Amino acid sequence: MKKVVIPFMAMILVFSLSSCQTGSDEKRSFTEETNRSESYNNVSAFMEEESRKVFSPYYELLDFAISDYQEEIVEGNVEASFWYKVIYKNFDKDPDTVGYIQEAKEKGDPHYQQLYDEYLQPKEMNFEWKAVIDAADSITLYANVNPKGTTWEKAEMSDFILTKE
């Protein structure tokens, strides 16, 4: 009985505390079951559009997901931090026609079969972002560039395309 009552009481306490928050700097967390804010919907649409614009020349894009979304009002702007996942795969074609896989086959690379098998499998890209939405509904993105903490740096989705220079 104790095992059932303690989690139940904890849920009531969390719900009670969250419903008591007030003020303009209120943080809001969203889960799948709750209604999304207008800001969340704007960020979601913006991120999908940017992802399609940047990555669709290189990959078939299968899905987009926002998780751990939190927003707060800072100096009149909405600041939303979140994780963003893009599920993608290579375009459908024979893996043996792809340069690096052909080269691995010709050289007898022991990883050839793995490269071949994984070529058409879905993969994911993961990002940690902060989106700042100003009064004109313009969105500026910041990426967390610190792997062991949080350091926001202004960024664009296209910053994550590797190019030969």
C-alpha positions as CSV (number, residue, x, y, z in Angstrom):
1,M,0.0,0.0,0.0
2,K,2.9,2.4,0.9
3,K,4.4,1.8,-2.5
4,V,1.3,3.0,-4.2
5,V,0.5,6.0,-2.0
6,I,4.0,7.6,-2.1
7,P,4.1,8.0,-6.0
8,F,0.5,9.2,-5.9
9,M,1.2,11.8,-3.3
10,A,4.3,12.9,-5.2
11,M,2.2,13.4,-8.4
12,I,-0.3,15.5,-6.4
13,L,2.5,17.6,-4.9
14,V,4.1,18.2,-8.3
15,F,0.7,19.1,-9.9
16,S,-0.1,21.5,-7.0
17,L,3.3,23.2,-7.2
18,S,3.2,23.6,-10.9
19,S,-0.3,25.1,-10.8
20,C,0.9,27.7,-8.3
21,Q,3.5,29.3,-10.6
22,T,2.8,32.8,-11.7
23,G,4.7,35.8,-13.2
24,S,6.1,36.7,-16.6
25,D,9.2,34.6,-16.3
26,E,7.2,31.4,-15.8
27,K,8.8,28.3,-17.3
28,R,6.5,25.8,-19.0
29,S,7.3,22.2,-19.9
30,F,5.2,20.4,-22.5
31,T,4.6,16.7,-22.9
32,E,2.8,14.8,-25.6
33,E,-0.5,14.9,-23.7
34,T,-0.6,18.7,-23.1
35,N,-1.7,21.4,-25.5
36,R,1.1,23.1,-27.4
37,S,1.6,26.8,-27.2
38,E,1.6,29.0,-30.3
39,S,5.3,29.5,-29.8
40,Y,5.9,25.7,-29.8
41,N,3.9,25.4,-33.0
42,N,5.9,28.2,-34.6
43,V,9.2,26.7,-33.5
44,S,8.2,23.3,-34.8
45,A,7.1,24.6,-38.2
46,F,10.3,26.7,-38.5
47,M,12.6,23.8,-37.5
48,E,11.0,21.5,-40.0
49,E,11.2,24.1,-42.8
50,E,14.8,24.8,-42.0
51,S,15.6,21.1,-41.9
52,R,14.0,20.4,-45.2
53,K,15.7,23.4,-46.8
54,V,19.2,22.4,-45.6
55,F,19.2,18.6,-45.5
56,S,16.8,17.5,-48.3
57,P,19.4,17.9,-51.1
58,Y,21.5,15.2,-49.3
59,Y,18.9,12.9,-47.6
60,E,15.4,11.6,-47.7
61,L,13.8,13.2,-44.5
62,L,11.5,10.8,-42.7
63,D,10.5,12.5,-39.4
64,F,11.1,15.4,-37.1
65,A,10.7,15.5,-33.3
66,I,11.0,18.0,-30.5
67,S,11.5,16.8,-27.0
68,D,12.2,18.3,-23.6
69,Y,10.7,21.6,-24.8
70,Q,10.8,24.5,-22.3
71,E,10.0,28.1,-22.8
72,E,10.2,31.2,-20.8
73,I,9.7,34.9,-21.4
74,V,13.0,36.9,-21.1
75,E,12.9,40.6,-21.8
76,G,9.7,40.4,-23.7
77,N,11.0,37.5,-26.0
78,V,10.0,33.9,-25.9
79,E,13.1,31.7,-25.3
80,A,12.5,28.1,-26.0
81,S,15.1,25.4,-25.4
82,F,14.6,21.9,-26.7
83,W,16.1,18.8,-28.3
84,Y,15.5,18.3,-32.0
85,K,15.8,15.0,-33.8
86,V,15.7,14.5,-37.6
87,I,15.2,11.0,-38.9
88,Y,16.7,10.5,-42.3
89,K,18.1,8.0,-44.8
90,N,20.1,8.0,-47.9
91,F,18.2,8.3,-51.2
92,D,17.2,4.9,-52.6
93,K,19.8,3.6,-54.9
94,D,22.1,0.6,-55.1
95,P,24.8,1.0,-52.4
96,D,27.4,-0.4,-54.7
97,T,27.0,2.7,-56.9
98,V,28.1,5.0,-54.0
99,G,31.7,6.1,-54.2
100,Y,32.9,5.3,-50.7
101,I,31.2,1.9,-50.7
102,Q,32.6,1.0,-54.2
103,E,36.1,2.0,-52.9
104,A,35.6,-0.2,-49.8
105,K,34.6,-3.1,-51.9
106,E,37.5,-2.7,-54.4
107,K,40.0,-2.5,-51.5
108,G,38.6,-5.5,-49.7
109,D,37.8,-3.3,-46.7
110,P,36.5,-5.5,-43.8
111,H,33.8,-2.9,-43.2
112,Y,32.4,-3.0,-46.7
113,Q,29.4,-5.2,-45.8
114,Q,28.5,-3.0,-42.9
115,L,28.7,0.1,-45.0
116,Y,26.6,-1.6,-47.7
117,D,23.9,-2.9,-45.1
118,E,23.6,0.5,-43.3
119,Y,23.4,2.7,-46.4
120,L,19.6,2.6,-46.7
121,Q,18.8,2.3,-43.0
122,P,17.2,5.2,-41.2
123,K,19.5,7.3,-39.1
124,E,19.0,10.2,-36.8
125,M,20.6,13.6,-36.2
126,N,20.2,15.2,-32.8
127,F,20.6,18.8,-31.8
128,E,20.1,20.9,-28.7
129,W,18.7,24.3,-29.6
130,K,17.4,27.5,-28.1
131,A,15.0,29.5,-30.3
132,V,14.4,33.2,-29.4
133,I,11.2,34.6,-30.8
134,D,11.0,38.4,-30.8
135,A,7.9,40.6,-30.9
136,A,7.7,40.4,-34.7
137,D,7.7,36.6,-34.5
138,S,11.1,36.3,-36.0
139,I,13.1,33.3,-34.8
140,T,16.8,33.3,-34.0
141,L,18.5,30.0,-33.3
142,Y,21.3,29.2,-30.9
143,A,23.0,25.8,-30.6
144,N,24.5,24.4,-27.5
145,V,28.2,24.1,-28.4
146,N,29.3,22.8,-25.0
147,P,29.2,19.0,-24.8
148,K,29.5,19.0,-21.0
149,G,27.3,22.0,-20.1
150,T,25.4,24.7,-21.7
151,T,26.9,27.4,-23.9
152,W,24.6,28.9,-26.5
153,E,26.1,30.2,-29.7
154,K,24.1,31.8,-32.5
155,A,23.7,29.2,-35.3
156,E,21.8,28.1,-38.3
157,M,20.8,24.6,-39.4
158,S,23.2,25.0,-42.4
159,D,26.1,25.2,-40.0
160,F,25.8,21.4,-39.6
161,I,26.5,20.6,-43.2
162,L,30.0,19.3,-43.8
163,T,31.6,20.9,-46.8
164,K,34.9,20.4,-48.6
165,E,36.9,23.6,-48.6
